[in-house]
Amino acid sequence: MTQDPTRERPPLGPRHWPTWLGIGAMAAMARLPWGLQQGLGRALGGLLRNTMPQRRRIAARNLALCFPELDAGAREHLLRAHFASLGIGLFEFARAWWGSIAPMRRGLVVEGLEHIEAARAAGRGVIVVSGHFTTLEICGRLMCDHVPLAGMYRPHAEPAMEWAVKRGRLRYAAAMFTKQELRPAVKHLKQGGLLWYAPDQDPSRGESVYVPFFGRPANSLASTHQLARLSGAAVVAFQHARRADGGYTLRVLPMPGEIPSKDATVDTAAVMAAIEAMARAAPDQYLWIHRRFKRQPDGSSPYED
């Protein structure tokens, strides 16, 4: 694993040129005034809602599955708010990787750091569990102002994007580990490090179990249990949200019960319950365009092909 991408040669061949043009556009977007970015982000979200019908249908289906108590009008309002948040989130991602986050630091609220400090004072590493929210990247960078977070992530399939994003993330993260780099991640935790990741999407590989998520069976990675068992690290939840006033709130919360227990399913259920609580607290900001329930225990799927 190389933690300094400046020592890695960027892929510059002709087949990567379209990606570099996109990266250049995103880097330019990252430097626009924050107020303008918010307005453009909402407009972009509306455009995405109208030009990505499959993702819109997936998000609408997820909202129907997870919020059956809402009527059709309320769910449509939430769907529109989600796409607006998604559009703003694209500018937040660009800023986190390549821009200034000075505007985001104003009005920032950070709570619960004592839960991390208590574990570190006891000589333990800390697994910081979050979910896939539109604010994931910007709030991760903001938290790095306060604690030395390392991240675990899925590499981009396009090498130029992987090089550029990893370079951007290592401006603020203590280290970055791919999901395949289990041994270095465990070593980092054993040495008292912090590892932040989001285990809430339907996995294509790795040990998984079905546990409830919004009252439905959800195929979920059991990796939090495994990482805690192998490393002896503590586990905390990381809740983050963009507030209505434009500021951000970062909150570290203790997990219910001690992880790892003897049962990976029990631990995974606790993690998913924590992420569900985060999603209920900021429902417009959770990533509803992902097919979270695509594999059910009986082999069925609630999504249309």
Contacts in CASP RR format, 6 or more apart in sequence:
PFRMAT RR
TARGET T0000
AUTHOR 0000-0000-0000
METHOD contacts of the structure
MODEL  1
MTQDPTRERPPLGPRHWPTWLGIGAMAAMARLPWGLQQGLGRALGGLLRN
TMPQRRRIAARNLALCFPELDAGAREHLLRAHFASLGIGLFEFARAWWGS
IAPMRRGLVVEGLEHIEAARAAGRGVIVVSGHFTTLEICGRLMCDHVPLA
GMYRPHAEPAMEWAVKRGRLRYAAAMFTKQELRPAVKHLKQGGLLWYAPD
QDPSRGESVYVPFFGRPANSLASTHQLARLSGAAVVAFQHARRADGGYTL
RVLPMPGEIPSKDATVDTAAVMAAIEAMARAAPDQYLWIHRRFKRQPDGS
SPYED
1 177 0 8 1.000
1 178 0 8 1.000
1 181 0 8 1.000
1 184 0 8 1.000
2 8 0 8 1.000
3 170 0 8 1.000
3 175 0 8 1.000
3 176 0 8 1.000
4 170 0 8 1.000
5 163 0 8 1.000
5 166 0 8 1.000
5 167 0 8 1.000
5 170 0 8 1.000
6 167 0 8 1.000
8 163 0 8 1.000
10 160 0 8 1.000
10 163 0 8 1.000
10 164 0 8 1.000
11 159 0 8 1.000
11 160 0 8 1.000
11 163 0 8 1.000
12 20 0 8 1.000
12 160 0 8 1.000
16 158 0 8 1.000
16 159 0 8 1.000
16 160 0 8 1.000
19 158 0 8 1.000
19 160 0 8 1.000
19 161 0 8 1.000
20 160 0 8 1.000
23 160 0 8 1.000
23 161 0 8 1.000
23 164 0 8 1.000
26 93 0 8 1.000
26 94 0 8 1.000
26 97 0 8 1.000
26 98 0 8 1.000
27 94 0 8 1.000
27 98 0 8 1.000
27 99 0 8 1.000
29 37 0 8 1.000
29 91 0 8 1.000
29 94 0 8 1.000
30 91 0 8 1.000
30 94 0 8 1.000
30 95 0 8 1.000
30 97 0 8 1.000
30 98 0 8 1.000
30 99 0 8 1.000
31 99 0 8 1.000
31 100 0 8 1.000
32 40 0 8 1.000
32 91 0 8 1.000
34 95 0 8 1.000
34 103 0 8 1.000
34 104 0 8 1.000
35 103 0 8 1.000
37 88 0 8 1.000
37 91 0 8 1.000
37 95 0 8 1.000
38 88 0 8 1.000
38 91 0 8 1.000
38 246 0 8 1.000
39 88 0 8 1.000
40 91 0 8 1.000
41 84 0 8 1.000
41 87 0 8 1.000
41 88 0 8 1.000
41 89 0 8 1.000
41 90 0 8 1.000
41 91 0 8 1.000
42 84 0 8 1.000
42 87 0 8 1.000
42 88 0 8 1.000
44 87 0 8 1.000
44 90 0 8 1.000
45 83 0 8 1.000
45 84 0 8 1.000
45 86 0 8 1.000
45 87 0 8 1.000
45 88 0 8 1.000
46 80 0 8 1.000
46 83 0 8 1.000
46 84 0 8 1.000
46 87 0 8 1.000
48 55 0 8 1.000
48 83 0 8 1.000
48 86 0 8 1.000
48 87 0 8 1.000
49 56 0 8 1.000
49 79 0 8 1.000
49 80 0 8 1.000
49 83 0 8 1.000
50 56 0 8 1.000
52 289 0 8 1.000
55 289 0 8 1.000
56 79 0 8 1.000
56 83 0 8 1.000
56 289 0 8 1.000
57 303 0 8 1.000
57 304 0 8 1.000
58 288 0 8 1.000
58 289 0 8 1.000
58 290 0 8 1.000
58 291 0 8 1.000
58 303 0 8 1.000
59 79 0 8 1.000
59 82 0 8 1.000
59 83 0 8 1.000
59 288 0 8 1.000
59 289 0 8 1.000
60 75 0 8 1.000
60 79 0 8 1.000
61 302 0 8 1.000
61 303 0 8 1.000
61 304 0 8 1.000
62 288 0 8 1.000
62 290 0 8 1.000
62 291 0 8 1.000
62 292 0 8 1.000
62 293 0 8 1.000
63 70 0 8 1.000
63 75 0 8 1.000
63 78 0 8 1.000
63 79 0 8 1.000
63 82 0 8 1.000
63 288 0 8 1.000
64 75 0 8 1.000
65 214 0 8 1.000
65 216 0 8 1.000
65 293 0 8 1.000
65 302 0 8 1.000
66 214 0 8 1.000
66 216 0 8 1.000
66 279 0 8 1.000
67 74 0 8 1.000
67 75 0 8 1.000
67 78 0 8 1.000
67 214 0 8 1.000
67 283 0 8 1.000
70 78 0 8 1.000
78 283 0 8 1.000
78 284 0 8 1.000
79 288 0 8 1.000
81 284 0 8 1.000
82 283 0 8 1.000
82 284 0 8 1.000
82 285 0 8 1.000
82 286 0 8 1.000
82 288 0 8 1.000
84 284 0 8 1.000
85 134 0 8 1.000
85 135 0 8 1.000
85 242 0 8 1.000
85 284 0 8 1.000
85 285 0 8 1.000
86 134 0 8 1.000
86 287 0 8 1.000
86 289 0 8 1.000
87 134 0 8 1.000
88 134 0 8 1.000
88 242 0 8 1.000
89 134 0 8 1.000
89 135 0 8 1.000
89 137 0 8 1.000
89 138 0 8 1.000
92 104 0 8 1.000
92 134 0 8 1.000
92 135 0 8 1.000
92 137 0 8 1.000
92 138 0 8 1.000
93 137 0 8 1.000
93 138 0 8 1.000
95 101 0 8 1.000
95 104 0 8 1.000
95 138 0 8 1.000
96 137 0 8 1.000
96 138 0 8 1.000
96 140 0 8 1.000
96 141 0 8 1.000
96 169 0 8 1.000
96 172 0 8 1.000
97 137 0 8 1.000
97 164 0 8 1.000
97 165 0 8 1.000
97 168 0 8 1.000
97 169 0 8 1.000
97 171 0 8 1.000
98 168 0 8 1.000
101 138 0 8 1.000
101 141 0 8 1.000
101 142 0 8 1.000
104 138 0 8 1.000
104 142 0 8 1.000
104 247 0 8 1.000
104 248 0 8 1.000
105 142 0 8 1.000
105 145 0 8 1.000
106 247 0 8 1.000
107 247 0 8 1.000
107 248 0 8 1.000
108 142 0 8 1.000
108 247 0 8 1.000
108 248 0 8 1.000
108 249 0 8 1.000
108 250 0 8 1.000
109 247 0 8 1.000
109 248 0 8 1.000
109 249 0 8 1.000
109 250 0 8 1.000
110 143 0 8 1.000
110 146 0 8 1.000
110 249 0 8 1.000
110 250 0 8 1.000
110 251 0 8 1.000
111 249 0 8 1.000
111 250 0 8 1.000
111 251 0 8 1.000
111 252 0 8 1.000
112 251 0 8 1.000
112 252 0 8 1.000
112 253 0 8 1.000
113 146 0 8 1.000
113 147 0 8 1.000
113 252 0 8 1.000
115 236 0 8 1.000
115 252 0 8 1.000
115 253 0 8 1.000
115 254 0 8 1.000
116 126 0 8 1.000
116 128 0 8 1.000
116 147 0 8 1.000
116 194 0 8 1.000
116 236 0 8 1.000
116 252 0 8 1.000
119 125 0 8 1.000
119 126 0 8 1.000
119 233 0 8 1.000
119 234 0 8 1.000
119 236 0 8 1.000
120 126 0 8 1.000
120 192 0 8 1.000
120 193 0 8 1.000
120 194 0 8 1.000
123 192 0 8 1.000
124 192 0 8 1.000
124 232 0 8 1.000
124 233 0 8 1.000
124 234 0 8 1.000
125 189 0 8 1.000
125 190 0 8 1.000
125 191 0 8 1.000
125 192 0 8 1.000
125 193 0 8 1.000
125 194 0 8 1.000
125 195 0 8 1.000
125 231 0 8 1.000
125 232 0 8 1.000
125 233 0 8 1.000
125 234 0 8 1.000
126 189 0 8 1.000
126 192 0 8 1.000
126 193 0 8 1.000
126 194 0 8 1.000
126 195 0 8 1.000
126 233 0 8 1.000
126 234 0 8 1.000
126 235 0 8 1.000
126 236 0 8 1.000
127 189 0 8 1.000
127 195 0 8 1.000
127 197 0 8 1.000
127 224 0 8 1.000
127 227 0 8 1.000
127 228 0 8 1.000
127 231 0 8 1.000
127 233 0 8 1.000
127 234 0 8 1.000
127 235 0 8 1.000
127 236 0 8 1.000
128 149 0 8 1.000
128 194 0 8 1.000
128 195 0 8 1.000
128 196 0 8 1.000
128 197 0 8 1.000
128 236 0 8 1.000
128 238 0 8 1.000
128 252 0 8 1.000
129 196 0 8 1.000
129 197 0 8 1.000
129 198 0 8 1.000
129 199 0 8 1.000
129 224 0 8 1.000
129 235 0 8 1.000
129 236 0 8 1.000
129 237 0 8 1.000
129 238 0 8 1.000
129 255 0 8 1.000
129 271 0 8 1.000
129 274 0 8 1.000
129 275 0 8 1.000
130 136 0 8 1.000
130 196 0 8 1.000
130 197 0 8 1.000
130 198 0 8 1.000
130 237 0 8 1.000
130 238 0 8 1.000
130 239 0 8 1.000
130 240 0 8 1.000
130 275 0 8 1.000
130 278 0 8 1.000
131 198 0 8 1.000
131 199 0 8 1.000
131 200 0 8 1.000
131 275 0 8 1.000
131 278 0 8 1.000
131 279 0 8 1.000
131 286 0 8 1.000
132 198 0 8 1.000
132 200 0 8 1.000
132 201 0 8 1.000
132 286 0 8 1.000
132 287 0 8 1.000
132 290 0 8 1.000
133 139 0 8 1.000
133 240 0 8 1.000
133 241 0 8 1.000
133 278 0 8 1.000
133 279 0 8 1.000
133 282 0 8 1.000
133 285 0 8 1.000
133 286 0 8 1.000
133 287 0 8 1.000
134 242 0 8 1.000
134 285 0 8 1.000
134 286 0 8 1.000
134 287 0 8 1.000
135 240 0 8 1.000
135 241 0 8 1.000
135 242 0 8 1.000
135 248 0 8 1.000
135 282 0 8 1.000
135 285 0 8 1.000
136 198 0 8 1.000
136 240 0 8 1.000
138 248 0 8 1.000
139 240 0 8 1.000
139 241 0 8 1.000
139 248 0 8 1.000
139 250 0 8 1.000
140 149 0 8 1.000
140 172 0 8 1.000
140 196 0 8 1.000
140 240 0 8 1.000
140 250 0 8 1.000
141 172 0 8 1.000
142 240 0 8 1.000
142 248 0 8 1.000
142 250 0 8 1.000
143 149 0 8 1.000
143 196 0 8 1.000
143 238 0 8 1.000
143 240 0 8 1.000
143 250 0 8 1.000
144 172 0 8 1.000
144 173 0 8 1.000
144 174 0 8 1.000
146 250 0 8 1.000
147 194 0 8 1.000
148 174 0 8 1.000
148 193 0 8 1.000
148 194 0 8 1.000
149 173 0 8 1.000
149 174 0 8 1.000
149 194 0 8 1.000
149 195 0 8 1.000
149 196 0 8 1.000
150 173 0 8 1.000
150 174 0 8 1.000
150 175 0 8 1.000
150 176 0 8 1.000
150 177 0 8 1.000
150 185 0 8 1.000
150 188 0 8 1.000
150 193 0 8 1.000
150 194 0 8 1.000
150 195 0 8 1.000
150 196 0 8 1.000
151 169 0 8 1.000
151 173 0 8 1.000
151 175 0 8 1.000
151 176 0 8 1.000
151 177 0 8 1.000
151 195 0 8 1.000
151 196 0 8 1.000
151 197 0 8 1.000
152 176 0 8 1.000
152 177 0 8 1.000
152 178 0 8 1.000
152 179 0 8 1.000
152 181 0 8 1.000
152 185 0 8 1.000
152 195 0 8 1.000
152 196 0 8 1.000
152 197 0 8 1.000
153 169 0 8 1.000
153 176 0 8 1.000
153 177 0 8 1.000
153 178 0 8 1.000
153 179 0 8 1.000
153 197 0 8 1.000
154 178 0 8 1.000
154 179 0 8 1.000
155 162 0 8 1.000
155 178 0 8 1.000
156 162 0 8 1.000
156 165 0 8 1.000
166 176 0 8 1.000
169 176 0 8 1.000
170 176 0 8 1.000
174 193 0 8 1.000
174 194 0 8 1.000
175 188 0 8 1.000
177 184 0 8 1.000
177 185 0 8 1.000
177 188 0 8 1.000
177 195 0 8 1.000
185 195 0 8 1.000
185 227 0 8 1.000
186 227 0 8 1.000
186 230 0 8 1.000
186 231 0 8 1.000
188 195 0 8 1.000
189 195 0 8 1.000
189 227 0 8 1.000
189 231 0 8 1.000
189 232 0 8 1.000
189 233 0 8 1.000
190 231 0 8 1.000
190 232 0 8 1.000
190 233 0 8 1.000
192 233 0 8 1.000
193 233 0 8 1.000
195 227 0 8 1.000
195 233 0 8 1.000
196 238 0 8 1.000
197 223 0 8 1.000
198 275 0 8 1.000
199 220 0 8 1.000
199 221 0 8 1.000
199 223 0 8 1.000
199 224 0 8 1.000
199 271 0 8 1.000
200 213 0 8 1.000
200 220 0 8 1.000
200 271 0 8 1.000
200 272 0 8 1.000
200 275 0 8 1.000
200 292 0 8 1.000
201 290 0 8 1.000
201 292 0 8 1.000
202 218 0 8 1.000
202 219 0 8 1.000
202 220 0 8 1.000
202 290 0 8 1.000
202 291 0 8 1.000
202 292 0 8 1.000
202 293 0 8 1.000
202 294 0 8 1.000
202 295 0 8 1.000
203 219 0 8 1.000
203 220 0 8 1.000
203 221 0 8 1.000
206 221 0 8 1.000
206 223 0 8 1.000
207 221 0 8 1.000
207 222 0 8 1.000
207 223 0 8 1.000
207 226 0 8 1.000
207 264 0 8 1.000
208 219 0 8 1.000
208 220 0 8 1.000
208 221 0 8 1.000
208 222 0 8 1.000
209 219 0 8 1.000
209 220 0 8 1.000
209 222 0 8 1.000
209 264 0 8 1.000
209 265 0 8 1.000
209 268 0 8 1.000
210 217 0 8 1.000
210 218 0 8 1.000
210 219 0 8 1.000
210 220 0 8 1.000
210 297 0 8 1.000
211 217 0 8 1.000
211 218 0 8 1.000
211 220 0 8 1.000
211 265 0 8 1.000
211 268 0 8 1.000
211 269 0 8 1.000
211 272 0 8 1.000
212 218 0 8 1.000
212 269 0 8 1.000
212 272 0 8 1.000
212 273 0 8 1.000
213 220 0 8 1.000
213 272 0 8 1.000
213 275 0 8 1.000
213 276 0 8 1.000
213 292 0 8 1.000
213 293 0 8 1.000
214 276 0 8 1.000
214 279 0 8 1.000
216 293 0 8 1.000
217 293 0 8 1.000
217 296 0 8 1.000
217 297 0 8 1.000
218 272 0 8 1.000
218 292 0 8 1.000
218 293 0 8 1.000
219 295 0 8 1.000
220 268 0 8 1.000
220 271 0 8 1.000
220 272 0 8 1.000
221 268 0 8 1.000
222 264 0 8 1.000
222 265 0 8 1.000
222 267 0 8 1.000
222 268 0 8 1.000
224 235 0 8 1.000
224 259 0 8 1.000
224 267 0 8 1.000
224 268 0 8 1.000
224 271 0 8 1.000
225 259 0 8 1.000
225 260 0 8 1.000
225 261 0 8 1.000
225 264 0 8 1.000
225 267 0 8 1.000
225 268 0 8 1.000
226 264 0 8 1.000
227 233 0 8 1.000
228 234 0 8 1.000
228 235 0 8 1.000
228 259 0 8 1.000
228 260 0 8 1.000
228 267 0 8 1.000
229 260 0 8 1.000
232 260 0 8 1.000
235 255 0 8 1.000
235 259 0 8 1.000
235 271 0 8 1.000
236 252 0 8 1.000
236 253 0 8 1.000
236 254 0 8 1.000
236 255 0 8 1.000
237 252 0 8 1.000
237 253 0 8 1.000
237 254 0 8 1.000
237 255 0 8 1.000
237 271 0 8 1.000
237 274 0 8 1.000
237 275 0 8 1.000
237 278 0 8 1.000
238 250 0 8 1.000
238 251 0 8 1.000
238 252 0 8 1.000
238 253 0 8 1.000
239 249 0 8 1.000
239 250 0 8 1.000
239 251 0 8 1.000
239 252 0 8 1.000
239 253 0 8 1.000
239 277 0 8 1.000
239 278 0 8 1.000
239 281 0 8 1.000
240 248 0 8 1.000
240 249 0 8 1.000
240 250 0 8 1.000
240 251 0 8 1.000
240 278 0 8 1.000
241 248 0 8 1.000
241 249 0 8 1.000
241 278 0 8 1.000
241 281 0 8 1.000
241 282 0 8 1.000
241 285 0 8 1.000
242 248 0 8 1.000
242 282 0 8 1.000
242 285 0 8 1.000
243 249 0 8 1.000
253 274 0 8 1.000
255 270 0 8 1.000
255 271 0 8 1.000
255 274 0 8 1.000
256 270 0 8 1.000
256 273 0 8 1.000
256 274 0 8 1.000
257 270 0 8 1.000
259 267 0 8 1.000
259 270 0 8 1.000
259 271 0 8 1.000
260 267 0 8 1.000
261 267 0 8 1.000
278 286 0 8 1.000
279 286 0 8 1.000
291 301 0 8 1.000
291 303 0 8 1.000
293 301 0 8 1.000
293 302 0 8 1.000
293 303 0 8 1.000
294 301 0 8 1.000
294 302 0 8 1.000
294 303 0 8 1.000
295 301 0 8 1.000
296 302 0 8 1.000
END
